[in-house]
């Protein structure tokens, strides 16, 4: 695991300094960190997808993934930090299943423009040791059935 140090105001990770504060400028710094991380991830992962055994499908990373995650995860420094585990989250998150072992899918929210292109939404969880619970939301595109990483955030007080 990458070395993470922290003090009262920031988290230090390699070339990143992730501010903990809730001020607007801290949100903007965290958002830029997320966007930069995704750009580096995409450059290193030219296929832009990772296979997830629980969902039994590849999960694609697209512009929507970056846009939605950077907007939501930047509100919380721990969600911003979770992004460094992107490959691990995409690969190891488990999808919600019913008591018979069938995958549980939700309908997209009707008034959320970014979800309009999806026929189904899957909520997935990943418990990262020494970190906590991470929620991965995946949307299934209408028609192609392609699974798209929609958003990643941490779950606090669950």
CORZIBEL-V458233 format. One record per helix or strand of 2 or more residues. SS is the DSSP state (A for helix, B for strand). FROM is the first residue (numbers start at 0). TO is the last residue. If there is no record, write none. Layout:
# CORZIBEL-V458233
SS,FROM,TO  SS,FROM,TO
This chain:
# CORZIBEL-V458233
B,3,5  B,9,12  B,15,18  A,23,43  B,48,51  B,56,59  A,62,72  A,76,91  B,93,94  A,112,114  B,117,127  B,131,140  B,146,154
